[in-house]
């Protein structure tokens, strides 16, 4: 079963001014034998993205930083810590892979394929 944690993301966005984190838009796409998460992360370098999976939850975190050497005349883009968590059911943790392209992060997740068990004959006592 797939549970999307939108409520908590939106709640934290409400309190963003009081030290919460900012979320980012994602698409969750069902693919053959799994899912693909597509996250918008403009202005974020792949070196500043951390992806983890624990207890059935995929967490994507990123930091959008300022250029330390720049002399800003106007600075409207926030320095942010971005975070999003999506809960999944049984998945193959070893099959998770990610790539970043043109400001989009693609995370592919394969579901666990049930093991085929041989037919068992039950003997009546």
N, C-alpha and C positions, 0 to 999 in steps of 0.2 A: 504494500500500500504506500502510496506517495503522499506526503504531507508537505504542503508549501507554507513556509513560515511568514507569510505576508503580514499578518497581524502584528507580530513583534517588530518586524522591520518598520512598518508604518508608525507604530507607537514610539520607537526609538527616533525616527525622523521628526516626530512631533517635539521631542525633547532635545533635538540636535543642538540648539543654542545653549543648553545646560550641560554640554560635555558628552553628548551621545555620539554615535557614529552616523555617517551618511550612507545611505544605500545607493544602489545603482540598478538600472533596469536590466532584467534578464528575460530571455525566452527559454522555455523548457519544451523541448521537442522530443516526441517519441520516435525512436528509430528502431530498426530491426534488432531485436535482442538487447534493447537498452534505451538510453536517453542521451540527448545532447543538450547541454546548457550553453547558451550564447549570452555573454554579458557585455554590455557597453561600458568601455573604460577609456574614454578619450583623454589624452594627455597623461596616461599612466604607462610607465615603462614596464616591460615584462620582469625586469629585475626587482621591481617594487611590488610584485604580486606574490602572494602566498596562498597555496591551495592545500587543504588538508581534508582527510576523511577519517572520522572516528565515530563509532557506535551508530553507524547508519546515516551520519550527517556529513554532507559536503559543505565545507566552509571556504569561501573565497574572501580574502582580505587584500587590500592594496592601499598604498599611500601615494597621494598626488602631492608632489613637492614643488617648491619654488626653485628657480635657478638662483643659487646662492651668489653668483657673480654678476647678476643682472642689476641694473639701476632702474627700478620701476618708476615710471611717470604716472601710470595708471595701473592699479592692480585690483581687478574685479574677480579673478578666479581664486577660489578658496584653496588653501592647503587643507587636505582632507584625509581622514582615515576612513576608507570605504570597507563595508563588511556585509556579507550576505550568506545565509545558511539555508540549505535545502535538505530536507529529510527524505531518505529513500528506504525501501525495503531491502530485501536480499540482493546484493550486487556482488560482482566479482571485483574485489578491491584491486587486484593485480592488473586489471584491464583499464583502469582509469588513465586517460592521457589528456594532455592539454596543449593548445597552441594559441598564439596571439597574432592577429593580423589586422592591420588598419583600424586599430582602436577597439577591436572586438576580441574577446577571449572565448575560445571554444573548448569546452570540457566534455569529453565523450566517456560515458559510463555504460558498461555492459552488465546486464542482469545475470545472476547465476543460473546456469542451465541445470535443471534437476538431474541428478544422477539416475541412470537407468538401473534399476535393481532387478535381478533375475526373479522370475516367478517363483514363489515359495509354496510348496505343497504342505498343507497342515494335516498331520496324522491324528486321527480320532483315537482317543484312549479308550 
